[in-house]
Amino acid sequence: MKRSAFVIMTLLPVVASAAPPATQPGAPATQSAAPAPRPETAVDLALLDLERRQHAEGHFQADPKLALTALVLTSYLATGNVPDHGRHGATVRRAVDFLVRSAPADGYFGRVDGGRMYGQAICVIALSQAYGVEQDPTRRVAMRAALVNALKVIVDAQNVKKEPPHAGGWRYEPGAADSDLSVSAWNAIALRAAREIGLDVPDAAIAAAAAYAKRCAHPASGGFGYQPGGESDIAMTAAGVLTLSLLSSDDVELAAGAKFLRDHPVVDATRFPYYAMYHANQAADHVGGETWTVVSRAAQERLLRTQLPSGAWPVSTSPEEPGEVYATAMAVLTLSVPRRVLPLYQR
């Protein structure tokens, strides 16, 4: 079944580029390749590229506007940028104000721009993280009101009556009678983000989301599938491990999924590579140990190698991942995980 467009925080030392072979006496000198940029430089270039794409109204000139603005905003927040302060303070301010100004009365951000429940979750994540660094009292009141309404949409969608395999998860639309792990992972993260700023997130909602993720585990492979009983892949395993690491405790499914991620790095043929790298990196940071070493090194090397001269990252090889704005925001989020600036990134 086709997935939505959104199946789509001390850095590790950069692995040094291989040294060029020694020049033989009398041989003509050759120009070696330029070294890969350090992660800090790569992120700085990316943030400048995203800033150039921002419209005066605050969005980033790409659709779905609210969802992508929220994703980009989260990438700025994950690198320590806050509203009204520092190099990107004005950019962050415009993005926050745009999202709050665009909040619908019924709380469903996903209907406004077609981002559906993917966009709903991403908007809640972004505004929850921004709420913690917002200094303006009037704006905090408006942000909290928008978040309360938006969170209600997420909780109500989870509580729609579903067949047992799909209970506790989310699908593209709030009233859907089934669930998938891709949408569910984003909404599970949104529940955790909302709870961390003091919003009322029922314990039952947390437990049900974790239980749904466990049902998507594939015992034979150790990975996770798109829906219960489905074949495992890298992106969904990353989503499953992250969901359990955020919402649950030590689980057999979590340990098996972590091993799957160590054994299956993102490669050129991986479907949804930006989604997979981001969720895998965040999950690996929570798991720690060998999982973090293996997964983070692979993601870092891949992203530093593929960044464009403009600072952006190229459009995904999976057409469901939408454009350079999405790719660049997800790459920044991936590289920013070990900074642990966002509450979501803290163990």
C-alpha positions, 0 to 999 in steps of 0.5 A: 500500500502506498505511503504518504509523502511524510513517511516520511538532537559533543558530535562524534569525531568525523571519520577522516577521509582516506589519505591519498596514496603516496606520490612516487619519486618523479611522478606528477603531483595530483590534487587530492579531494577536498576533505569532508566538512566537519558536522558543525560546518555542514549544519551551518551551511544547511541552516543558511540554505533553509533561511534563504528559502523562508518566505516573509510570512514564515513558511519555507515555500514548500508544501505541505507548508505547515508540516515542512515549516514545523520540520524546519523549525525543529531543525533550528531548535535542535541546533540551539537556535531560539526565537529572537536571539542569535544568528537565526533568531529572526528565522525561528521567530517567523516560523513559530509565529507562522505556525501559531497564526495558522493553527485552526480552531479545531486543532487539526493542522493536517487538514490545513495543508494536506499534511494529515496526521503526519503533519499534525504530529510534526506541528505538535513536536515543533511547537512543544519544543519551541514552547520551552524556549519562548520568552514572550508571555502572550505568545506562550499563552497562544502556543499553549492553546494551539497545542492543547487543541492539536493534542486533543486531535491526536488523542481522539484519533488514537481512541477511534474504535479499531480492530485489535491489531491496529488499536493504539496507533494512527493512520493518515486521517483522524477517523481511520479504522486502521493504523501504520507504524510510520504515522504512529511513530510521529504521533508517539513522539508528539505525545512524548513532546507534549507531556514534557511541557506539562500537557495532559497526556493520558498514561493509557495513550502512551501505553497503547502507542507502545503496544501498537509498535510492539505488534509491528515487530517481526520476530523472525528478522528482529525488525519492524514492519509497516503494519502488524504482520508486515515484512521488516525494513530499515525505516520502520525498524528505526521508527519502532525502536525509537517509539519503544525507546521513548515510551516503553522500557527494556523490551525484547522487541527493542533489543532485537530492533537495535540489532537489526539497525546495526546489521542493516545500515542505510545504503543507496537502495534504502527506501525513505533514506532521510526518514530512516537515518533520522529515526535510526540515529535518534533511536540509536542515541537512546539505545547507546553502546555499539548501536550508537557507534555503528548507526551514527557513524554510517549516517554521518559519513553518508550525509557529509558525503552527499551534501550539496555545495549550496548547503542543502541535501539532494532530493530523496531517491524515494519520491514519497520524501518531498524535496530539498527542504524536507531532505535538508531539515531531516539531515540537520536533525540527524546530525544534531541528535548527539547535541541533545539540545531538544528535550526529546533527544535527552535520555 
